[in-house]
Amino acid sequence: MEKNRYTHTNIRAQKKARIIFGGLVWYSLAVISVWMNITSPVVSAQQVTLPAHVDMRWRLVGPFRAGRALAVAGIPGNCRVFYFGAVDGGVWKTENAGLTWESMSDGMKNPSIGALAVAPSDPEILYAGTGEADMRSDMTYGDGVYKSTDGAKTWVHIGLEDTRHIGKILIDPNNPELVLVAALGHAYGPNSERGVFRTTDGGKTWEKVLYKNPDVGAIDLSWDPTDPSVVYAAMWQARRTPWSQYPPDEGDGSGLYKSTDEGKTWIEVSPNGLPEKPYGRIGISVASGSRGEVVYALIQDLKEGSGLYRSDNGGRSWSLTSDDPRIVTRMWYFGRVFVDPANENIVYVPNRSIMRSTDGGKTFVAIKGSPGGDDYHFLWVDPKNDHRMIVASDQGTTLSLDNGKTWSSWYNQPTGQFYHVATDNQFPYRIYGAQQDAGTVSIASRSDYGEITFRDWYSVGAWESGYIAPDTLNPNIVYGGDTYGGIFRFDRTTGQSQVISPSVLASFYTPAPKRNYRFTWTSPIVFDPHDPRTLYFGAQKLLMTRDGGLHWQTISPDLTVSKSQFKNQQALNEVEKSHEGWGVIYTIAPSPVRDGLIWIGTDKSPRFCKGAA
């Protein structure tokens, strides 16, 4: 019967549909389930009474598979207690070296953690900066800085609410009330609350001590913990566009700055030996015990010259130590460097793998990569024992107690980011979703054994960012998406996943005018509620298949851009040279009431109604 099902001809191909579309619809869902304590049967048309609604409860169903983290911290000399901050999951703490993790931020207003620091002089005091600062196209903004004085049990909001994205926090090694914050600012537009901020009273008041303009923010800070009077700051001009493109737009405002009075005043570092501007993102790290003289700068040059640079005289002159492609790939997403606190010649650069140099940054060896995580962002090394370290990655956090020979698991952190969720028609039903940086998952809504474990979930063949659409007629068939137009048909009975994309997939960096179809990071895939054989897929045009993706039909014109909106041909030519101005369909909603009525949400179009065959 399954074979016969996809031999039907398209009896609806000529049927007129009404396509209504409007502005971009953003939403994000978590993979959780709901139960209701109701004694009588409930049918779909029944009105939910207030008591029934009150009795609804949330329950976590998994998976315990970590999501992206950018912030980690530890307590010097303590081999058991570590912290990490998830970009969508708050602050977590372990007291058994990563065997288990406990959420410590349930009372926080904002769960997106961009920076985290423990006071060296009092491990009960922590500061957390909210809003991830990796400038991805899928990112969550924060609401400033939080402080804890009881080992992360409780938190108090202490200001800088409009900074949105925070990249680094430094706490004075002797005074936990003196703190520096690197704030990147709004990702999608200009604002004034960005740059480097300083407090001397534990966050009661803040002073903006380094600021260039509303388009340039701060991304990194570093000092010598034995002499914090000398501080270095990296400024970065980066902007996310409202349309879909892989890297951010970067300007010429980035630069490296130095303070010799613990952040009160700043001067730009000498360019002697550094590449020619403009720069992109910069990562900095000061060697402990060098009194601010030995400094490493990982510089993304927007022309040429990206690499790791070292200064042995406090930034007066620099030399290129390495331009290894493995440490400068996608600098806008990584862009960090860390010096071992016990040896100025041991240098770590997190990227697709964790790269380590033992010769002052001249050569690098990968000490950790896939499997077990990829795309690494931040590293904390215990200053009292440099064999102990914890790393933040796209797959949460892992830690090592033996100099990187072995690492803890990331399958114990329920911090995954899910774009969309769906359920099938089985009983008990299964829940489906695509987890950023980890792929798809199908989870049982209940188990025969009183708990839902890792045995109750599995992958359904697609990738990290797409919609999931379980087949309404056969629960063993699942359709799932990928970035920029990938779509797959997964068969649970065979375990095989078939590529059914309507066109040859374009790379992340292919300009929009060069693509036959324009897709976004998370392109919509939706079944028609009136015909379970009809599946819709959104590009700049609405696509439809009725034979499981073997053939696709375009059933609408371009719903996102019209040449008539440009004033002249020159303006149109400029747009055609870049991504700018090109829109995509972000959501598809066929009416459950009226057959043939489809609502479309795009990221830039005006609202109007149009007929299509």
N, C-alpha and C positions, 0 to 999 in steps of 0.2 A: 504493500500500500504506500510505503514511503516513496518508492520509485515513481509510482503512478501519479503521486501528488504533484510532482514538478513537471508533468507533461501537459498540463492544461495550457491552452492558448490564452492570450491576454484578452479576455472578453470585455475588460473595462478600459482598454487602452484609449478608446475614443470617447469615453464618458467625460463630460465636462465637469471640472472641479472648480470650486471657488477658493482662491488662495488669498488669505488675508494676512498681512504681515505688518509688524511694527518694530519698535526699538528692541535693543538687546535685552534678553531676559537672562539674568544671572541667578543661578542657584547651586547649592551644594548640599549634599545629603550624606549622612553617616550610615554605616551598616549596623543598624540596631533594629530591634523588633519591639512590638507592643503586645501586651496581653491585657485582657479585660475580665474582670470578675463578674460575669453575668450568668445567671442561672438559666434563663430562657433562651431559646434559639433566636438568632439574629439573621434577618434577610437583608439583601442589599438595599432595598427600598425603604427600610425602616428608619424612622427618625431616631437619632441617638439622644437619649434623655440625659439631662444634666448629671444625675447620679452615676450613670454608666461612664460618662466622660471623666468624671472625677476619679473613678476607679482605675483608669488607664495608667499603666506604669511602663517606664522604659527598662529594658534589660539588655545588657551587652551580650552579643552573640559571636563576636570575634571579627576577623581573625586576630590572634596574637602574633601579628607580623608588623614590625615597626614601620613607621612613616618617616618622612624627612626630618632631620634635626640639624641645626646650625650651631648650637651652643652646648658646651660641656664644661664641667668644673670639678675639682676635687679639693680635698683638704690635705695640705702638705704633711707627709709623715703618716697618713692614715691609709692603710691598704684596703679598707672595706667600704668606706663611705665616698660615694660619687654622686654627681647630679648631671642631668641633661635637660635641655629645653627643646620640645618639639615645636615645629612651626605651626602646628594646629592642635597640639595636645597638651600644652602647659608644661609645668616643671615636674620632673620625676626624680626620685631619690632611691639609691640602693644602699643597704647597710651590710650586704654580704658579697661585695665585689661583683655585682651584676648578675647574681643567680636569680634574684627577683627584684622588681621595681615597684615602687608605690607612688601614686599620684599625690603631689604636694600642693596643687594649685586649684583645687575645686572651687575655692572662693574667689579666684581671680576673675575680673570682669572680661579680660581678653586672654585667650589661650595661645596666641601666637608669640613664641619666644624667639627673639633674634640675638640676644646676648645674655650672658649669665656670669656672675662672678661671686666668689666667696672671699670675705675679708681675711687676709693673711693673719691679722692680729686677733681676730675673734671669729672662729668658724661658725658661730651661731648667726652671724650677720651675712645676708646675701642680698644682692641687687640683681633684678631681672629687667632687661630692656625688651619691650614687646615690639612685634612687627619684624618679620624676616627681611633681611637686606640683601638677598641674593639676586634680585631683579629678574626673576623668572616671569614668564607670561601668566603663570598661575601662582599667585602669591597672596598672602593675607597681611593686612596692615594691623598695627597695634595702637595702643592708646597711652604710650609713655613708659615710665619707669615704676617698678614696684620694689618694695623693700621688706625683708623679713629679719626679725631679731631673735627668732627662736628655732633656727635650723630648718626653715622653710615650712614650718607648720602653719603659720598664718602670714598674710601679706597685707601691706598698706600701699595704696597708690600715692606716689610722691611727686607727680607732675610730669611736665614735658609731653602733654597729651597729644599735641599736634605734630610731633616728630614723625609719627607713623611707622618709620622703619629704623631700627637701631642696630648698628653693626658691631659695637665693641664697648665694654665697660672696664675701666681700671679703678681699683681701690688702693689707696695709699697703704703700703705695707705696715705702717705703724699707727695710722689714724683712720678708722673705718668711716669717719664722717666726711673725709675728703675723697671725692669721687669725680672721675672724668667720664663723659659719655660721648661717643661718636654717633651722631644722628644723621641719617641719610635724607630724611624728609619725605615729602610726598613722592610716590613713584610715578604718578600720572600727570603731574602738573607742578608748577612752582609754589613755594611757600617760604615763609621767613623763619619758621622754627626748625632750623637745620644747622649743621655744623658741629663744633665741639662745645659742650656745656660743662660747667664746673660747679660743684657745690662743696662748701666747707662745713655744712651743718646737717649732713645726712639726708639731704634732699628737701629740706624745708624751703630753701631758696636756691635758685639757679642763676648762674651768670653765663651768657653766651660769649665765649672767649675767642673763638675762631669762626669767622663767617666771611664768605665771599659775596654771594648773591643768592636770590631765591631759586636758582637752578643748580647750585652746587652744594652737596652735603659731605659729611664725613663718614668714612667707611671703616677706618682702622686706627688704632692707637697702640703705642708700645713705649715702655720705659724699662730701665734697669731697676729691678726691685730692690737692689742694694743702694741705689741712688736715684730716687724717683724725680729729682729736680729736672732731669733732662728727659723730655718727652717728644716723641715723633707722632705726627698725625698725617693720614692720607685723606685727601679730599677727592671727591669723585663727582663728575657731572654725568648723570645717566637719567634717561627718561623712558618709561614704558608708553607705548602707543596703545590707543583703544582698539586698533585692529590687530590681527594676528600676525606676528613675526617672531622669529626665534630669539635673536639677541636684542637687547635694548638699544635705543639711540644714545650715542655718547658724544659729548661736546668737548671743547678745548679748555674747560675750567679745572680739570683735574691737576693735582700737584702734591708735593711732599713738603711738610712744614715741621719746624722744630721750635721747642720752647726750652728755656734754661731756668725757668722759675716755676716749675711744676704746673704749667698750663695757664699761667696768667697772661703772658704775652707770647706772640709767635712771629717767626720770620720764615720765609721760604728757603728751603735747603738749596745749597749751591748745585747748579747743574753740571759741574765739572766731572766729566766721565759718564754722565747719564745720557740716554738717547735724546734725540730732538723731540720736542713736543709736537703735536698734542698727545697726551697720555689718556689711557682708559683707567681701569681699576688698578690700584696699587696696594700691595700687602707689605707690612713692615714688621720687623722683629729686632729687638736690641738684646745683645748678649749680656747675660747676668755677670756682674762683677767687672764690667768694662767701663763703668761710669759714663755710659752713653756713647762711648767711642766706637765700638764695634756694632755696626748696623747692617742688616740685610734688607733690601727692598726688591720685591718681586713686582716688576713694572710691565704693564700692558701698554705697548706703544701703538698708537693707531695708524702709524705709517710703517716703520720697521725698527727693529731694535729691542723687541720684547725679550725679557730674560730676567735672571737673578743678578742683582748688583750688590757689591759689598763695599762698605766704607770702614776704614780702620782709624779714622781721625774725626769722628763725630759729624760726618756728612760734608766735610769740606772738599773731598774728592772721592770718586767712586771708580770701581772697575767691574767689568762684566765677568762673572764667574761661570755662568752657564746659560745657554739658550736652548737647552734640551726641550724638544717639542712636548715631552711628557709633562713638563711643569708649567707650560704657558698655554696649553689648550684651553679654550673657553674661559679665558681669564675673568670675564664678566660674571661668571657663575662660581668660580673657585677663588683665586686671587688671595691666598693666605700663605704666609711663611712663618715657621716657628724655629727658634734656636733652642737646642737642648740647654736646660738651666745649669748643667754641670760641665759643658764643653762647648766653647764657642765655634768649634769646627764641625759639630754635628748639627745638621740642618734638616728640617722636615718640610715638605711641600705637599699638602693634600690636593689631589686632583682625581683623575679616574682611578688611580691607585694612590696609596700613601708612599711617597718617594722620600728616601733618606740618603743624605750625603754625610760622609765621615771625613771629607777633605776640604771643608770650608766652602761647600757649594759648587765644587768643580764637576763632580760626577755624582750620579744618583742611581740608586737601586730601589726597586719596588719591594716593600716589605708586607704589603697587604693590598688585596684587590678582590675580584670575584673568583670563586663564589664566596658568599658571606657578606656581600655589600659592594657597592661601587659608588663613584661620585662622592668623594670625601671633602669635608668643608672645614673642620675645626679640630684642633688637637690641644689637649692639656697634658703636660708632662710634670710629674711630681718633682718639685725642686729639691726634695730631700732624698729621693731615690728615683733616678731617671729611667729605671726599668719599668716603672709604673706609669701607665698612660691611658687616656680615654679619648675616643675619637667620635665625632659627629659626622653622619653620612646621610645619603638619601634613604638608607635602610636603618634609620634610628641611630643607636649608639652601641658600641662594643668597647670593651676595655681589656688591657693586657697587663699582667703582672710580671712578665718575663722578657721584657724588651722587644715585644712584638712577635715572639715565637708562636704563642697561642693567644686566642681571643675568645671572649665570652659570646653568648648567643644574642641575636636580635629577634628571635622568635619568642620573646617574652614581654613585648611592649605593644599594647593595643592602641597605637597612635597613628594608624594608617589614615591617609587622606583619600576619600572616595568622592568622585565627581557626581555619580548618579547611582541609584539603586533600582532594582526591579525584582519582581517575584514571578514565579511560574504558577501553573494551575494544578500542580500536584497536591496531594494531601498525605502527609504534612507538606506544606509548600517550602520551596527553597528560595533563598535570597541571593541576588547576584549584584556584583559591582566591580568596577575597575579601580584599582588602588594605584595612586601615583607612585612611580618608581619601583613597583613590585609586581604589577600585572593583575590579572583578573582573579576572581574568587567566586565560588558558589558555596553557600553555607546552609546547613540544615536549620530550619526554624525551631526544631525541637529534636530531642534524641530519645532513644529507648532506654537510656542508661542514667537519666536524671541530670545530665550535664552535657553541654556542647563542647567538644574538644577538637584538637587538630585533626582527628580522624573523621570529623564531620564536614570538612571543607576541602575543596580541590580547585585547580585552575580550569578555566573554560576556554583556553586557547587564544584569546585576543591579547591586547597589550594594555599599557598603564592608564591611558587617559580617555578611552572611548566610552560610549554608551554600551549597555548590555541589553539585548532584546531576546528573551527566551521565546522559542517557537510556541505559539498558543495551541498548536495541535499535537506537537510531539516534544515533550519536555527534555528529551535527549539531544535535541538540536538547539544550539544557542548561537546567536549572532552577536559579534562584538567588534568594536572599533579600535583604531589606533590613531596616532597623531597624523594630521594632514592627509586624510583620505584612506587610510588602511581600514579594511573591513574583512572579517573572517567568519566562516561557518564552521562551528565546532560540533562534532558528533561524539557524544559521550559513549556510545556503544563501541566505537572503534578507537576512540582517543585521538582521532585525527582532526587537524584544523586546516581548512581549505581557504586560500586567499580568493576572495570574490570581489575585489576592488573594481570599480567601473572604469578605471584608467590606470596607466602605469604610474606608480607612486613617485612623487617628487621629493627631493631632499629638503631638509630644513631651510637651506639657504637659496633655494630656487626662487627667483623673483616672481611675484604673483602674475604678471602679464605673460610669463613663460609657461604657465600651467594651463592645461585644458580645463580642469576643474579646480576651483579654489576651496580648500577645506581649512577648518580651524583646528586647534589643539584637541578639542573634544567635539567632534562632529556628530549631530543627532542621528539616531537610528530608531525608528518607531514603526510598530505594526499598525495597520488600519483596524480599528475596532469593529468595522462592519464586514471586512473580508480578511480572514486570518492568513490568507496566502499573499497578501499585499504588504510589502515592506518598503518604507520610505527612508531616504538617505539625503542629508542636506549638504550641498556645496554652495556655490552662488546661485545655482539652480536646484530645483527639487527633482530628485531622482527616484525611480520606482522599479522594483522587481517583483515578479510573481512566480519565479521559478527558482527560488533559493539563491539568487545572485548569479546565475549562469548568464542572464541577460539583464541589462539595465535600460530603462527608458527615461529620457528627459521630458518631464511633463510641465515645465514652466520656463519662461524666459529668465534672464538674469534678474533676480529680485533685489539686488543690492546696490547697483550703480547704473546710471544712465548718462550717456554723453551729453544729453540736454542740460545736465546740471552744471556743466563747465561753460564758462563765459566765452572762451575762445579755444582754437585748436592748440595754441601754445600751452595753455594750462593743461589740456588733456594730454599732450605729449609729455609734459613733466610728470604727471601722475603715472603714465605708462612706464616710466623709467624706474619706478620704485614700488614698494608695497603700498605707499600712502594712497588712501582713497578707495582701496579695494575692500569690499565687504564680503561677509559670509553669512550663511544661515546658522543661527545658534540653537534654535529650538523649533520642533515641529509638533503640532497638537491637532490631530484629526478630531473633529467633533464626535463625541460619543452619541449625540442626539441626531444630527443630520448627516446622512451619508453624502460624501462628496464635499463637505465643508472642512477646510484645513486652515488652521491658524499657523502662521509662520513668524518667527522672531529673528530679525537680522541685527547686525551690530551698527548699522548706520542709516537705515532707510527711513523715509517718512511713512506715515500710516495711510494706506489706501487699499482699495479692493480691486482685484483684477481677475478676469476669467482666463482659464487656460485649458487646453485640450489634454 
